[in-house]
């Protein structure tokens, strides 16, 4: 696949400008969700890889129909960045504005009759998510956030956890299973260290849903090694707009391509100390 096109220079944008895009972006996400929901069955139990792929491919194609054109009409200054192109970049995105989406976030859950799946759409500006929408068709729930404008679930403001003690914290993580052997050892070491330090540690997929849990205050922190923006962008924005702190594992502000820790303010430093000790 060719190198992504360079986006045209974006006109200056404000919180108000970005917020004005939200209703249309949410409508697109909800439309995609309705298509994918029509293919969903709580009784789905695929037995083979062929079973999975026979449903996954057509579902992804149907979900993608018309999405790029619809987003281009909303914000023509932003360029669509597909998952394959993002993977080739292996780190920070080029400067400018990008539409990034996981059209069926948690597809493997969908295909096994689980409920944690949906659609994410993120507007990224100069490597920072500035607008995010997550629609979960099961329950018909939509999460929205604009950088500087707060995070919401169906219009209700979200707040991160008020906990201050890591020993009573609910921690979450997720890895995609494609890591090399050294990275897998690091993942195991970090998980074990956090088990010794927190009340509970949960590993789950997809990445968006534990981040939503941080945004709602139900979880206290989330970490992941080498995440892609398409997997975490909307969730990071929602969590930070709800009051959480997002950094890399050196305590620096998080940017695309870096390891990620998103945590409630009262436990972030302690969680960072645990995770940084495993590097």
C-alpha positions as CSV (number, residue, x, y, z in Angstrom):
1,X,0.0,0.0,0.0
2,X,1.3,3.5,-0.8
3,X,2.6,6.0,1.7
4,X,-0.3,8.0,3.2
5,X,-0.9,11.3,1.4
6,X,0.2,14.5,3.2
7,X,-2.9,16.3,4.5
8,X,-3.6,19.8,3.3
9,X,-2.7,22.5,5.9
10,X,-5.6,22.7,8.4
11,X,-7.3,25.9,9.2
12,X,-6.9,27.0,12.8
13,X,-9.4,25.1,15.0
14,X,-10.9,25.7,18.4
15,X,-12.7,23.6,20.9
16,X,-15.9,25.1,19.6
17,X,-15.0,24.2,16.0
18,X,-14.2,20.6,16.9
19,X,-17.3,20.3,19.1
20,X,-19.4,21.4,16.1
21,X,-18.2,18.2,14.3
22,X,-19.3,15.8,17.0
23,X,-23.0,15.3,16.0
24,X,-22.1,14.3,12.5
25,X,-19.3,12.1,13.6
26,X,-21.5,10.4,16.2
27,X,-24.1,9.8,13.5
28,X,-21.6,8.1,11.3
29,X,-20.4,5.9,14.1
30,X,-24.0,5.0,15.0
31,X,-24.8,4.2,11.4
32,X,-21.8,1.8,11.2
33,X,-22.8,0.2,14.5
34,X,-26.3,-0.5,13.2
35,X,-24.9,-2.3,10.2
36,X,-22.6,-4.4,12.4
37,X,-25.3,-5.1,14.9
38,X,-27.4,-6.6,12.2
39,X,-24.7,-9.3,11.8
40,X,-24.4,-9.9,15.6
41,X,-25.7,-13.0,17.4
42,X,-25.1,-13.6,21.2
43,X,-25.1,-17.3,20.2
44,X,-22.2,-17.0,17.9
45,X,-19.5,-19.7,18.6
46,X,-17.0,-20.0,15.7
47,X,-15.1,-23.3,15.8
48,X,-12.3,-22.6,13.2
49,X,-10.3,-19.8,11.8
50,X,-12.3,-20.2,8.6
51,X,-15.5,-19.7,10.6
52,X,-14.0,-16.4,11.9
53,X,-12.7,-15.0,8.6
54,X,-15.8,-15.9,6.7
55,X,-17.7,-13.4,8.8
56,X,-15.0,-10.9,9.6
57,X,-14.1,-9.9,6.0
58,X,-17.7,-9.2,4.8
59,X,-18.5,-7.4,8.1
60,X,-15.5,-5.1,7.8
61,X,-16.3,-4.3,4.2
62,X,-19.9,-3.4,5.0
63,X,-18.9,-1.3,7.9
64,X,-16.4,0.7,5.8
65,X,-18.9,1.5,3.0
66,X,-19.0,5.3,2.5
67,X,-17.1,6.2,5.7
68,X,-14.1,7.9,4.2
69,X,-16.3,10.1,2.0
70,X,-18.6,11.0,4.9
71,X,-15.7,12.1,7.1
72,X,-14.0,14.0,4.3
73,X,-17.3,16.0,3.9
74,X,-17.2,16.9,7.6
75,X,-13.6,17.9,7.8
76,X,-11.9,18.0,4.4
77,X,-8.6,19.2,5.9
78,X,-8.1,15.8,7.5
79,X,-6.8,12.8,5.6
80,X,-8.1,9.2,6.2
81,X,-5.4,6.9,7.6
82,X,-6.2,3.2,7.3
83,X,-5.0,0.6,9.8
84,X,-2.6,-0.9,7.4
85,X,-1.0,2.4,6.6
86,X,-0.8,3.3,10.3
87,X,1.0,0.0,11.0
88,X,3.6,0.8,8.4
89,X,4.4,4.1,10.1
90,X,5.4,2.3,13.3
91,X,5.4,5.4,15.6
92,X,4.4,9.0,15.4
93,X,2.0,10.1,12.6
94,X,3.0,12.7,10.1
95,X,2.1,16.3,11.0
96,X,-1.4,17.5,10.2
97,X,-4.9,16.1,10.6
98,X,-5.9,12.5,10.3
99,X,-9.2,10.6,10.6
100,X,-8.4,7.3,12.3
101,X,-11.0,4.7,13.0
102,X,-11.5,1.1,14.1
103,X,-14.8,0.4,12.4
104,X,-15.4,-2.8,14.3
105,X,-13.3,-2.4,17.5
106,X,-13.4,-5.7,19.3
107,X,-14.5,-7.7,16.2
108,X,-13.3,-10.9,17.9
109,X,-15.7,-10.3,20.7
110,X,-18.6,-9.7,18.2
111,X,-17.7,-12.9,16.5
112,X,-17.9,-14.9,19.7
113,X,-21.2,-13.4,20.9
114,X,-19.6,-11.1,23.5
115,X,-20.9,-7.5,24.0
116,X,-17.7,-5.3,24.2
117,X,-17.4,-4.2,20.6
118,X,-18.2,-1.1,18.7
119,X,-17.0,1.7,16.4
120,X,-14.3,4.3,17.2
121,X,-13.6,7.5,15.2
122,X,-10.8,9.8,16.2
123,X,-9.6,13.1,14.7
124,X,-5.9,13.4,15.3
125,X,-4.1,16.7,15.0
126,X,-0.3,16.8,15.1
127,X,-0.2,13.4,16.9
128,X,-2.8,14.4,19.5
129,X,-6.4,13.1,19.5
130,X,-8.6,16.1,19.6
131,X,-12.0,14.6,18.9
132,X,-13.2,11.1,19.7
133,X,-16.4,9.1,19.3
134,X,-17.1,5.6,20.5
135,X,-20.4,3.9,19.8
136,X,-21.3,0.6,21.5
137,X,-24.3,-0.9,19.7
138,X,-25.1,-3.3,22.5
139,X,-27.0,-0.9,24.8
140,X,-26.9,1.8,22.2
141,X,-24.4,3.9,24.1
142,X,-22.3,6.7,22.6
143,X,-19.2,8.3,24.2
144,X,-17.9,11.6,22.9
145,X,-15.0,13.9,23.7
146,X,-13.3,17.0,22.4
147,X,-9.9,18.1,23.6
148,X,-10.5,20.8,26.2
149,X,-14.2,20.2,26.3
150,X,-14.8,17.3,28.6
151,X,-15.9,13.7,28.1
152,X,-19.5,12.5,27.9
153,X,-21.6,9.3,27.7
154,X,-24.9,10.0,26.1
155,X,-24.6,13.6,27.2
156,X,-23.7,12.8,30.9
157,X,-20.3,14.2,32.0
158,X,-17.7,11.6,32.9
159,X,-15.3,11.7,35.8
160,X,-12.2,9.6,36.5
161,X,-11.7,7.8,39.7
162,X,-11.0,9.7,43.0
163,X,-8.9,6.9,44.5
164,X,-5.5,7.8,45.9
165,X,-4.2,4.3,47.0
166,X,-2.8,1.9,44.4
167,X,-3.5,-1.0,46.8
168,X,-7.2,-0.6,46.3
169,X,-7.0,0.2,42.6
170,X,-8.6,-1.7,39.7
171,X,-5.9,-1.9,37.0
172,X,-6.4,-3.0,33.3
173,X,-4.1,-3.8,30.4
174,X,-4.3,-5.2,26.9
175,X,-1.8,-6.5,24.4
176,X,-2.5,-7.7,20.9
177,X,-0.6,-11.0,21.0
178,X,1.8,-10.0,18.1
179,X,4.7,-9.1,20.3
180,X,8.1,-10.7,20.0
181,X,9.5,-13.0,22.8
182,X,11.3,-10.2,24.6
183,X,8.2,-8.0,24.6
184,X,6.1,-10.9,25.9
185,X,8.5,-11.4,28.8
186,X,8.2,-7.6,29.6
187,X,4.4,-7.8,29.5
188,X,4.5,-10.7,32.0
189,X,7.0,-9.0,34.3
190,X,4.8,-5.8,34.3
191,X,1.6,-7.8,35.0
192,X,3.3,-9.7,37.9
193,X,4.6,-6.4,39.4
194,X,1.2,-4.8,39.2
195,X,-0.4,-7.9,40.8
196,X,1.9,-7.3,43.8
197,X,0.9,-3.7,44.0
198,X,-2.8,-3.2,43.1
199,X,-6.1,-4.7,44.3
200,X,-6.9,-6.3,40.9
201,X,-5.4,-6.5,37.5
202,X,-7.5,-7.4,34.4
203,X,-6.2,-8.1,30.9
204,X,-8.8,-7.7,28.2
205,X,-9.5,-6.8,24.6
206,X,-10.3,-4.6,22.8
207,X,-8.3,-1.6,24.1
208,X,-11.1,0.9,24.0
209,X,-13.3,-0.6,26.6
210,X,-10.9,-0.6,29.5
211,X,-10.0,3.0,28.6
212,X,-13.7,3.8,28.7
213,X,-13.7,2.3,32.2
214,X,-11.0,4.7,33.2
215,X,-13.1,7.6,31.8
216,X,-16.1,6.5,33.8
217,X,-14.1,5.9,37.0
218,X,-14.9,2.2,37.1
219,X,-11.2,1.4,36.5
220,X,-8.4,3.3,38.0
221,X,-5.7,2.8,35.3
222,X,-4.8,1.2,32.0
223,X,-1.4,0.5,30.4
224,X,-0.2,-0.9,27.1
225,X,3.1,-1.3,25.4
226,X,3.4,0.1,21.9
227,X,-0.3,0.8,21.2
228,X,-1.5,2.2,17.9
229,X,-3.5,5.4,17.7
230,X,-6.4,3.6,16.0
231,X,-6.7,1.3,19.0
232,X,-6.4,3.9,21.8
233,X,-6.8,7.4,20.5
234,X,-10.5,7.9,21.2
235,X,-10.2,6.1,24.6
236,X,-7.2,8.1,25.7
237,X,-9.0,11.3,24.8
238,X,-12.1,10.3,26.7
239,X,-10.1,9.3,29.8
240,X,-8.0,12.4,29.9
241,X,-11.0,14.7,29.3
242,X,-12.6,12.9,32.3
243,X,-9.6,13.9,34.4
244,X,-7.2,11.0,34.0
245,X,-3.5,11.5,33.2
246,X,-1.9,10.0,30.1
247,X,1.9,9.6,29.9
248,X,4.5,7.2,28.5
249,X,6.4,5.0,31.0
250,X,9.0,7.7,31.6
251,X,6.3,10.1,32.8
252,X,6.4,12.2,29.7
253,X,3.1,13.4,28.0
254,X,1.9,10.5,25.8
255,X,2.3,10.7,22.0
256,X,1.5,8.2,19.3
257,X,3.9,5.3,19.1
258,X,5.0,5.4,22.8
259,X,4.1,3.0,25.6
260,X,1.0,4.2,27.4
261,X,-0.2,4.6,31.0
262,X,-3.6,6.3,31.6
263,X,-4.5,6.6,35.2
264,X,-6.6,8.5,37.7
265,X,-4.6,11.4,39.1
266,X,-4.4,9.9,42.6
267,X,-2.8,6.7,41.5
268,X,-0.8,7.7,38.4
269,X,2.5,8.3,40.1
270,X,2.4,5.0,42.0
271,X,1.4,3.0,38.9
272,X,4.1,4.7,36.9
273,X,6.7,3.8,39.5
274,X,5.6,0.1,39.4
275,X,5.7,-0.1,35.6
276,X,8.9,1.9,35.1
277,X,10.7,-0.5,37.5
278,X,10.0,-3.4,35.0
279,X,11.9,-1.8,32.1
